[in-house]
Amino acid sequence: MTPLSFIRPGTRRVLLAGCLVFVAFSVGGCTSNANIRPQFFWDAIFHPSPAIINGIALTLGISVIAQVLGVILGVFAAMGKMAKFAPFRTSANLYIWFFRGTPLLVQLFFFRFGIQAAGLFKWPEITAGPLDILPEILAGTLILGVNEGAYMAEIVRAGILSVDPGQTEASKSLGMTYGQTMRRIVLPQAARVIIPPLGNEFNNMLKTTSLLSIIGVMELYNATSVAAGHSYATFELFAAAAVWYLLMTTGWGFVQSWIERKLAKGTAGSAAGTAAGPSTPGWRGRFFRGQTETLGGH
């Protein structure tokens, strides 16, 4: 048994391709091309500056908080869109219509600077223990979360509609309220449909945080841009930033695949009820076979 025999062949090919990219970068830097200085690249990967480390931490933190907020808003918007009370439906539809129909870049500028310039609202600086949450970080996180909620609403609604309506009727006959039916019957089953596109949305959120650089948030992209401006190592540092983004999204790809396999146990299509079947692709299928989310995707 070889040291890599426990890794799937497709995964080994991906790892080999990654190694070849690193080798090619190193060899290329050792040529007579004085414009490429590989030491900046390796330092940014193995000895990142405090600014890069803070940028990575900020990217991850904003992504998680914004995605959680998006899921919460998405659940309420989905239920509002399906409500029988007309004002709830209208409010949910207007919310989804606006945030899905306007560019995120415009939303960031409008809600960060526009409403403040008009004297309608000023973003505060919040101190939470040892943390100082700057106005641009607060605004960027909330705007990303509200924008994400509009997309999650359609994903959650599709998941709810996938549950057999007969189960809702059965829960009513047992005396359950609407809230109890949603919490105990509908949403747990809808999770199997919601999780795959939700995972794809979070993958996208990790990359979308780079847009926050336009409002002054020092996330990974902005921290890299500032460092490149000081060192003039633009190629090397942005190549390192790409590697950091790849590490974050690939790591999440493994987590998402694990979650989907757990949810797929005991369902139709799973192998002996213990592993995900063909309907639950691994991370390689998600990244390299062109799979895209089909529910409420950007």
N, C-alpha and C positions, 0 to 999 in steps of 0.2 A: 504493500500500500504506500503510495507516494504521499508527501505532506499535503498536497492539494487535492487528493482523491475524494475527500469528503465534500468538496465544493462542486456544485453543478457545472457541467461543461460550459453552458452559456455564461455563467458568472465568471468562470475562469477566463473566458475570452474577453470579457469586459475589463477584468483586472489586468490582463496582459496588455490590452490596448491602453489603459491608463499608465502602466509602467513604461510603455513605448513612448508615450507623450512626454513623460518626465525625462527619459533618456534623450529623446530628440532635443528637448529644450536645453539640457546640459551640454550635449555635444555641440549644438548650434552656438551656445554662448562661448565655447572654447575656440571658435573659429576666429578668423581675422576681423569679423564684424564687430567693430568697437562700439556700435550703438546698442548692443545687447549686453547687459551686465547681470548675469544669472545670480550673482550673490544677493542682489536686492530681492529677487524672487524667493530664494531659499530662506532668507532672513524673514520675509513676510509670512512664510509658511511655518517655519520651525522656531523662529524667534520674533514673533510679531511685536510691534510697539504697543505701548499701553493704549494709544488711540485706536489701533486696529482691534485690539481685544475688546475695548469698550464698544466699538462699532459692531462687532459680532454679537456681543451680549445684548446690545440695544436692538439689533435686528431680530434676534430670537424673542426677546421680551415683548416687543411691539407686535410681532406676528402672533404670538400666543394670545395676548390680551385682546387684540383686534379680532382674531378668529372666534374667541369665546363670546365676545360681544356680538359678533355677526350671527353666531348660532342662536343666541338668545333672541335677538331681534327677528331673526328668520322664523323662529317658531311662532312668535306672537303675530308676525305679519302673515304667515301662512294660515293660522287659525282665523285671523281677521278677514282674510280674503275669502275664507270658506264660511264665515259667519252668516247667519240669517239676518242680523241687524244691519240695515243698510249703511249707517254712518261708519261702522267698523269696516265694512267692505270697501267703502269709498276711500277711507283714510289709508287702508293697506294698499289699495290699488294706486293711489297717488304717490305714496312712498316708493313703491316698487317702480312705478313709471318714471319718476324723477331720477332716482339714483342708478337705474339701469340705462336710462336714456341720455345721460350727460357724462362726459369724460371725467374720469377720476382726477386728472390733472386740473381741470376747471374747478371741480369741487374743492380740491385742496386750497387753491388760491382764493376762491370765493369765501369759504368758511374760515380760513386762517386770516386773511387780510381784508377781504371785502366787507364783511360785517363789522369788523373793527374800524375800518376807515369810515364807514357810515355812522359810527357811533352807536351801533346796536348792541354790541357785546365785545368785551375785552377778555381774552383768554388769560386766566390767572396762572401764577406759579405756585405749585402745591408742594409743601414739605411733608413727607411721610417718613418719620423717623430719620434715619441717616440719608434718605434719598431726597433730592430736590428735582421735582418733575417740572422741567421748563415748559413754558407755554407752547412752544412749537412741538414738543414731544406729546403733550396732552392733546393738542389739536390734531396732530397727525394720527395718533392712535385712535381717537374717537371717530375721525372722518373715515379712516380705513374700515373700522368696525361697522359704522352705519352703512357704508357702501357695500360691504360684504353681506350685511343683513338682507339687502334687496335680492341678492343672488341666492342666498341660503333659503329665502322664503319659497322660491320655486322648487328648490330641491326638497325641502321639508314637505311642501304640499304634495309633490309627486310621491313621496314616501308614504304619506298618510293615505292617499288615494289607492295605493297598492294593497292596503289591508282590506280583507274581505268585509264588506259592509254588514254582513250577517253577524259578525262578532260585536259590532257596535250595538246592533239590535238586541243581541243576547245580554250584553252588559246592562242595557236599559231595563230589560225584563228582570234583572237581578237587583234593580234599585240603585244602580250606580249613577252618580252625577256625571255631567259632561266632563268635568275636570278629572274625576277618578277614571273615567273611561279612557281619556287621552293618556294619563300617566301610567295606568296599569295594563291597558290592553293595546292601544293603538301605537303609541310612540315606541315602546320596546320592540314591536314587530317591524315598524317602519324603519328602525335603525339599520336593519340589514340593507335596505335600499338607500338610505341616506349616507352611510359611512363612506362608500367608495367615492362619490363625488365630493363629499366633505373633505376627504383626504386630499383630493386633487386641488380643492380650493385652498387648503392650507399650504400645499406645495407652491401654489401660485402666490400666496400671501408672502411667503419668505422672499420671493423675488420682487414683489410689488413694493415692499418697503423702500426700495431704492428710489422711488419717486418722492419720498419725503425729503430728499436732499434739496428739493427746490424751495422748501419752506424752512431750511436751515437745520434739519435734524442730522446729527452726526452719526448716522448709521454706517454700515460697512462701506457702502459705495462712496458716501461723502468723505469718510475718514480716509479712504484710499485715494480719492481725488485730491485732497489736501496734501497727503504725503507725496503723491506723484508731482504735485506742483512745487514742492520744496526740493525734491531730489532729482527731478527731471527723468526719473525711471518709470515713465508712463507705461511702457510695454510690460515691464517686469511686474510692477505692482498691480496692474489691472489683471494680468494673468493669474497672479496670486489671489486676487479677489474672486475671480471666476472659480478657482479651486475651492475657496471657502464656501461659495454658494453651492457648488456641486456637492461638497461634503454634507452640508445641511440638508439639501433636498434629497440626496441619496440616502442619508441616514433616516430621514422621515419616510422614504419609500419602503425601507425594511420594516419600520414600525407599522405603517399602514397595511402592508401585506400580512403581518402577524395578526393585526386586529381583524382583518377580513377573514382570515382562516379561522379565527376563534368564533366569529359570528356565523360562519358557514357550517359549523359542526352540526350534524343532525338534520340538515336541510337537504332538499332535493338537489342532486348534482354533486354533493360532497362524497368523497370516497369513503365508504363504510362508516359515514358519519363522523369521521375523525380528521379529515383533511379537506381543504377547499378543492372543489371540482373545477371543471373548465370555465365556469362562469366567474371564478375568482382568480384573476391573473396575479402572478408574482410581480416583484418590482421590476424585473427585466421586461416583462410584457408591458408594464405601464410606461416605462421610459423609452423602450426601443422598438415597440411594435405599433407605434402611432395611436395608442389608445387615448381617447380624449373623453372628458366627461360629457354625458349626453343630457344631463338634467341641469338646466339653469347655468350652463357654462358661460365664461366671459367671451 
